[in-house]
Amino acid sequence: MESRIILASSSPRRIEMMKSIGIDPVIKPSSADEILPLAMTMEQAVMFLALKKALNVERLWLKETDNLQIPTVIIAADTIVYKNGMIGKPVDRDDVIRILTLLRNTSHDVATGVALLKPGSSKRSVFYDVTEVFFDDYSDEEIRDYADTGEPWDKAGGYAIQGTWGKHITHIIGNYDNVIGFPWKKIQSELKKNWPEINL
């Protein structure tokens, strides 16, 4: 039976990951803000924001489609870095320098929340994954040079594990895909367990 996966993101990393395993999702970026209404733990925050994105895309999708017969799942994700508090995407060059100085020669957590939602129904799954990432003792000059590359923008913590800054990661404890921002193994396991109508 035909089924449909809607990815609530325009992230090239998430799109590329899905396509690399043979899935061609419908790309429907969320327009939801990333504001938290109250104090939350790292795990609560990423799950809340992932569900917020999924619900936003559901509203948009239901306005546009007249065919709810095809089994459909919306997949939304949100990733943050945590070290003495939650760290999102850097706002400017100084913020990149501040973040990477804080993370130098120590470890931090990367948490990704995921929401799976069936449009027009109450069916949903919300969960998270956490990976501990260890950085080496890079120099101030290396931070400044990297901040000038343009690569840190739109990335939680100002870096991507698969990017040029990945050379400063000594090791991780947990799921590599989660650091990219899309813990596919965990998503796939949940879909196979509780969403048998979706073809993988």
C-alpha positions, -999 to 999 in steps of 0.1 A, spaced: 0 0 0 12 35 -8 22 56 22 36 91 26 63 107 48 62 144 54 94 159 67 87 191 87 121 205 79 142 220 51 174 209 68 197 196 40 212 172 65 179 156 74 168 155 38 200 140 26 199 113 54 164 102 43 172 101 7 204 81 13 183 53 26 158 54 -3 131 76 12 119 106 -8 99 126 17 75 155 11 94 186 23 71 208 44 91 231 66 76 243 98 70 279 104 66 275 142 87 296 165 112 280 189 100 298 220 95 278 252 65 289 273 81 279 306 113 264 321 119 229 309 146 203 310 167 196 279 147 165 271 113 183 277 124 212 255 134 193 224 102 171 226 80 202 231 96 220 201 94 189 179 57 184 186 51 222 181 67 219 146 47 188 138 14 204 148 22 235 128 29 214 96 -3 193 103 -24 225 102 -7 236 69 -11 201 54 -48 198 62 -55 231 45 -38 219 13 -48 183 9 -81 167 1 -68 131 3 -64 117 38 -68 81 26 -31 76 20 -13 65 52 7 96 62 32 105 89 47 139 97 82 137 111 95 168 130 127 171 150 145 197 171 181 196 183 199 215 210 233 214 226 235 214 264 264 226 285 256 245 318 223 254 300 207 250 266 226 262 236 208 269 203 221 283 170 246 311 173 232 346 166 265 362 154 303 357 152 308 366 188 283 340 198 301 313 178 333 322 197 315 322 231 299 288 225 330 271 211 352 285 239 327 271 264 328 236 248 366 234 244 384 205 259 353 191 276 321 172 268 286 184 261 252 168 253 234 169 220 196 162 224 172 157 196 134 155 201 113 138 175 75 140 169 57 116 146 21 126 139 -7 113 117 -25 143 101 -61 147 112 -60 122 140 -48 120 176 -21 94 168 14 106 177 47 95 191 71 119 208 106 109 221 142 120 223 178 108 220 209 122 237 245 118 227 276 130 246 302 147 224 338 153 234 359 182 220 397 185 220 418 215 232 416 237 201 431 272 201 415 306 201 428 312 166 411 281 154 378 293 168 382 327 152 391 312 118 362 288 119 338 316 130 347 334 97 338 305 75 301 309 76 297 272 85 285 277 121 252 294 111 219 274 115 236 247 136 229 241 172 261 247 191 276 263 161 290 232 145 282 200 125 298 167 134 301 160 96 315 194 89 350 208 91 347 213 129 342 176 133 380 171 134 379 185 169 356 157 182 377 131 199 348 106 205 311 104 212 290 83 235 257 75 218 241 78 184 261 96 156 229 104 136 215 121 167 244 146 166 235 154 130 200 162 143 180 132 131 183 100 151 171 78 123 177 44 139 154 54 168 128 69 144 129 38 122 124 15 152 94 36 164 78 36 129 82 -2 125 68 -8 160 38 15 161 33 27 125 31 -4 104 10 14 78 41 34 68 63 17 42 100 19 49 
